[in-house]
Amino acid sequence: MSPARPRARALLCLLGGLGPQLLLLLLRPPAAAGDCSLPPDVPNAQATLRHHTSFPEQITVTYKCNKGFVKVPGKADSVVCQNSKWSELAEFCNRSCDVPTRLLFASLKKSYSQQNYFPEGSTVEYECRLGYIRDPSLSGNITCLQNFTWSKPDGFCKKKSCPKPREIEKGHVNITTDILLGATIYFSCNAGYKLVGAASSVCAFVGNTVGWTAEFPECQEILCPEPPKVDHGMIQEKQSSYAYRQPVTYKCMEGFTLHGQSSIYCTIKDDQGEWSGPLPQCRETDVTPTVSKSTEVNVPAAKSTAVPRTTSRFHATGTPKGRGSTPSVASTTASGHMCITLTILLMMLETVG
């Protein structure tokens, strides 16, 4: 092995242990008159060299703060090569809290909105967002703490309240939680009524304040259609309209009899009125006469009483058979005999005379 190779390897090892800035200084070409050396070290910052290996007169080098550090407003962050020397640069990077916490109910005041440097102990102030109102008893500030985190904010802005909901005639307003910004209320109607309009409303931004997003609805009475007709029947005390639970009562015409329930009722289904069922029926009344047993027995008896009267006329001189004559029949027969006898005697007297 050539004696020059071990010496070259040792030189490379030595160069590898040098810092990058020093390495650039050793490797760069010989400086011209007026050129500067490598930029100076700045605490908590790194120079942006952009692959420069030489730094001629009037060249500017800018520094960037290390992670976790922020540039202090108003302080310079660059150096300039002048007469082979770099200009003075004071420490300009410092620890800082991050951008202040974003709050749902409040925003940073404008004076802090463009700021990005918040050292330990610095304080920022918030103002309430639209739809919120300030609680004067609580602080609206937060502070950058020693560990460079922000203090926990109080709930110093409270939600605004919407106007108290008005009542709905024949209905209800259901408040589930409250009537503050973001709350939802729901509407419903009494039985027999249907909702006309929105079923709910939200408390939201309305102009520069808060209000209800939907107009309050109305509750409209549900009516049933015209009552159905029944053959040979009619409605008692018919009305012009029928609402929920109102009945219709039927009666039948003369000569017909009602079968089933005489009344039906107005009911509700899917916000529509309909009639309960089934309908009654009017059937023709049965007029066939019914003969009782007493009538069947009395008719023959009436006929049998007429027979003796007829018989007595044709057998005036005879003696009745069977049950015998009644007293009136016997006296009539006797009178007949007497009349005949007297007639014969008178005829004999006239002949003799």
C-alpha positions in Angstrom: 0.0 0.0 0.0 1.2 3.5 -0.8 2.2 5.5 2.2 0.1 8.5 0.9 -3.3 6.5 1.3 -3.2 6.3 5.1 -2.5 10.0 5.4 -5.4 10.9 3.0 -7.8 8.6 5.0 -6.7 10.3 8.3 -7.3 13.7 6.8 -10.9 12.8 5.7 -11.7 11.5 9.2 -10.4 14.8 10.7 -12.5 16.9 8.3 -15.6 14.8 9.0 -15.4 15.8 12.7 -15.6 19.5 12.0 -18.8 21.5 12.0 -20.5 22.4 8.8 -19.8 26.1 8.9 -16.1 25.5 9.7 -16.0 22.8 7.0 -17.3 25.3 4.5 -14.7 27.8 5.6 -11.9 25.3 5.0 -13.2 24.1 1.7 -14.1 27.5 0.2 -11.7 29.2 -2.3 -9.3 31.8 -0.9 -11.3 34.9 0.2 -11.0 37.9 -2.0 -10.2 41.3 -0.4 -13.3 42.6 1.4 -15.1 39.3 1.7 -16.5 38.1 5.1 -16.0 34.8 6.8 -18.9 32.6 7.9 -21.9 34.5 9.5 -21.7 34.7 13.3 -23.7 32.3 15.6 -27.0 33.7 17.0 -28.7 32.1 20.1 -31.7 30.0 19.2 -31.4 30.7 15.5 -29.8 29.3 12.3 -28.4 31.3 9.3 -30.0 30.8 6.0 -26.9 30.3 3.8 -28.7 29.0 0.6 -25.6 27.1 -0.5 -23.3 30.1 -0.3 -19.6 29.3 0.2 -18.3 32.8 0.0 -19.7 36.1 1.4 -18.7 39.1 -0.6 -19.1 42.7 0.4 -22.7 43.9 1.1 -24.2 40.3 1.1 -27.0 39.8 3.6 -27.6 36.7 5.5 -31.0 36.2 7.3 -31.6 33.9 10.4 -34.5 31.7 11.2 -35.6 30.9 14.8 -35.3 27.3 16.0 -38.4 25.3 16.7 -40.1 26.4 19.9 -38.8 30.0 19.5 -40.4 33.0 17.9 -38.9 36.2 16.5 -39.2 39.1 18.9 -41.1 41.9 17.1 -39.0 44.9 16.2 -35.6 43.2 16.4 -33.4 42.6 13.4 -32.9 39.0 12.1 -30.1 39.5 9.5 -26.5 40.6 9.2 -24.6 42.4 6.4 -21.0 41.9 5.2 -19.2 45.3 5.4 -15.4 45.8 5.2 -14.8 42.1 5.7 -16.9 42.1 8.9 -20.5 41.2 9.7 -22.8 43.8 11.2 -23.9 43.4 14.8 -26.9 41.3 15.6 -28.6 41.0 19.0 -30.5 37.9 20.2 -33.9 38.1 18.6 -35.4 34.6 19.1 -37.3 33.9 22.3 -39.7 31.3 23.8 -43.4 32.1 23.2 -46.8 30.6 23.6 -48.6 29.5 20.5 -51.4 31.5 18.9 -54.1 32.1 21.7 -56.8 29.5 22.1 -59.7 29.8 19.7 -63.0 30.1 21.7 -66.5 29.2 20.5 -68.1 32.1 22.3 -65.4 34.8 21.9 -62.8 36.1 19.6 -59.5 37.9 20.1 -59.6 41.7 20.1 -58.2 43.2 16.9 -55.1 44.5 18.6 -54.0 40.9 19.2 -55.2 39.3 15.9 -51.9 39.9 14.0 -49.6 39.2 16.8 -47.6 35.9 16.9 -45.1 36.6 19.8 -46.5 35.9 23.2 -43.7 35.6 25.8 -44.2 34.3 29.3 -46.6 36.5 31.3 -48.2 38.2 28.3 -52.0 38.6 28.4 -54.6 38.7 25.6 -58.2 39.9 25.8 -61.3 38.5 24.1 -64.6 40.0 23.0 -67.9 38.1 22.8 -69.0 36.7 19.5 -72.4 37.5 17.9 -75.2 35.8 19.8 -73.3 36.0 23.2 -73.3 38.5 26.0 -70.5 39.3 28.4 -70.7 38.2 32.0 -69.0 41.1 33.9 -68.3 38.9 36.9 -65.7 36.8 34.9 -62.4 37.8 33.3 -62.2 38.0 29.6 -58.4 37.5 29.5 -56.0 34.6 29.3 -52.2 34.5 30.2 -49.1 32.8 28.8 -47.9 30.7 31.6 -44.3 29.7 32.6 -44.6 26.5 30.7 -45.6 28.5 27.6 -49.2 27.3 27.6 -52.3 29.5 27.9 -54.3 29.6 31.1 -57.8 28.1 30.9 -60.4 30.7 29.9 -63.5 31.3 32.0 -67.0 31.1 30.4 -67.1 34.9 30.4 -69.5 35.1 27.4 -73.0 33.6 27.9 -75.5 32.6 25.2 -78.2 35.2 24.4 -81.8 34.1 25.0 -84.5 34.1 22.3 -87.9 35.7 23.1 -90.2 33.5 25.2 -92.3 31.4 22.8 -95.9 32.5 22.6 -98.7 30.0 23.2 -100.4 28.1 20.4 -104.2 27.9 20.5 -105.3 24.3 20.7 -101.7 23.2 20.8 -98.4 23.0 22.8 -94.8 24.4 22.7 -92.3 21.8 23.9 -89.1 23.3 25.3 -86.7 20.4 25.7 -83.7 22.3 27.3 -83.9 26.1 27.2 -84.5 29.0 24.8 -80.8 30.1 24.5 -78.8 30.3 21.2 -78.8 27.0 19.5 -81.8 25.5 21.3 -84.7 23.8 19.4 -88.4 23.9 20.4 -91.1 21.6 19.1 -94.8 22.2 18.3 -97.8 19.8 18.6 -101.6 20.1 18.6 -104.4 18.7 20.7 -106.3 15.7 19.7 -108.7 16.5 16.8 -106.4 19.2 15.4 -103.6 19.1 12.9 -100.4 21.2 12.7 -100.3 23.8 9.8 -96.8 25.2 9.5 -93.3 24.2 11.0 -93.0 21.4 13.5 -90.0 23.0 15.2 -87.9 26.2 15.4 -84.3 27.0 16.3 -82.9 29.9 18.3 -80.3 31.4 15.9 -78.7 34.6 14.7 -81.2 37.1 13.4 -79.5 40.3 12.4 -77.4 41.6 15.3 -79.3 39.5 17.9 -80.9 36.1 18.2 -84.5 34.9 17.3 -86.6 32.0 16.2 -85.9 30.7 12.7 -89.5 29.6 11.9 -92.8 31.2 12.2 -95.0 29.6 14.9 -97.6 27.2 13.3 -101.4 27.0 13.8 -103.6 24.1 14.9 -106.5 23.5 12.5 -109.5 21.5 13.5 -109.9 18.2 11.6 -113.4 17.6 10.2 -114.9 14.4 8.9 -116.4 14.2 5.4 -120.2 14.1 4.8 -121.7 11.2 6.8 -122.4 8.1 4.6 -126.0 7.3 3.6 -127.9 4.3 4.7 -130.6 2.8 2.4 -134.1 3.4 3.7 -132.6 5.4 6.6 -132.0 8.9 7.7 -129.8 10.9 10.1 -131.3 12.3 13.2 -130.5 16.0 13.9 -128.1 16.3 11.0 -125.3 19.0 11.3 -123.4 21.1 8.8 -120.0 19.6 10.0 -118.6 17.0 12.3 -115.4 17.2 14.3 -113.4 14.7 16.3 -115.6 12.3 18.4 -118.9 13.7 17.3 -121.5 11.0 16.6 -124.0 10.6 13.8 -127.2 8.7 14.7 -129.4 6.9 12.1 -133.1 5.9 12.2 -135.1 3.9 9.7 -138.0 4.9 7.6 -141.5 3.6 8.4 -141.8 -0.1 7.5 -138.1 -0.8 8.1 -136.2 -1.9 11.2 -132.7 -0.9 12.2 -130.0 -3.6 12.5 -126.6 -2.9 14.1 -125.4 0.1 16.1 -127.4 3.2 15.5 -124.5 5.6 15.8 -121.0 6.0 14.2 -118.3 8.5 15.3 -115.8 10.9 13.7 -112.3 9.5 14.2 -108.8 10.7 13.1 -106.2 8.8 11.0 -103.0 10.4 9.6 -104.4 13.9 10.3 -107.5 13.1 8.2 -111.1 12.7 9.5 -112.9 9.4 8.9 -116.0 7.6 10.2 -116.0 4.6 12.5 -117.9 1.5 11.4 -119.7 -0.6 10.5 -122.8 1.3 9.3 -126.3 0.1 10.5 -128.8 -1.4 8.1 -132.5 -0.7 7.6 -134.3 -3.9 6.7 -138.0 -4.3 5.7 -140.3 -5.1 8.6 -142.1 -8.6 8.5 -145.9 -8.0 8.4 -147.2 -11.7 8.3 -150.1 -12.1 10.9 -149.7 -14.6 13.7 -152.8 -16.7 14.7 -153.0 -17.6 18.3 -154.4 -20.9 19.7 -157.3 -19.3 21.4 -158.6 -18.0 18.1 -158.5 -21.5 16.5 -160.5 -23.0 19.4 -163.2 -20.2 19.5 -164.1 -20.3 15.8 -165.6 -23.9 15.7 -167.5 -23.1 18.9 -169.2 -20.2 17.3 -170.3 -22.4 14.4 -171.7 -25.1 16.7 -173.9 -22.6 18.5 -175.6 -21.7 15.3 -176.7 -25.2 14.5 -179.4 -25.6 17.2 -181.0 -22.3 16.1 -181.4 -23.5 12.5 -182.5 -27.0 13.5 -185.2 -25.6 15.9 -186.8 -23.7 13.0 -187.3 -26.9 10.9 -188.3 -29.1 13.8 -190.7 -26.9 15.7 -192.8 -29.9 16.9 -190.0 -32.2 17.6 -187.8 -32.8 20.7 -184.2 -31.6 20.3 -181.6 -34.2 20.5 -178.0 -34.1 22.0 -177.5 -31.5 24.7 -181.2 -30.4 24.7 -182.9 -27.0 24.0 -182.3 -23.9 25.8 -185.2 -22.3 27.7 -185.9 -19.7 25.0 -186.3 -22.3 22.3 -188.7 -24.4 24.5 -191.0 -21.4 25.2 -191.1 -20.5 21.5 -192.2 -24.0 20.6 -195.0 -23.9 23.2 -196.3 -20.6 21.9 -196.4 -22.0 18.4 -198.6 -24.9 19.5 -201.0 -22.6 21.3 -201.4 -20.4 18.2 -202.2 -23.3 16.0 -204.9 -24.6 18.4 -206.6 -21.2 18.7 -206.7 -20.8 14.9 -208.4 -24.2 14.4 -211.1 -23.3 17.1 -211.9 -20.0 15.4 -212.4 -21.6 12.0 -214.8 -24.2 13.5 -216.9 -21.5 15.2 -217.3 -19.5 12.0 -218.5 -22.7 10.1 -221.2 -23.5 12.7 -222.5 -19.9 12.8 
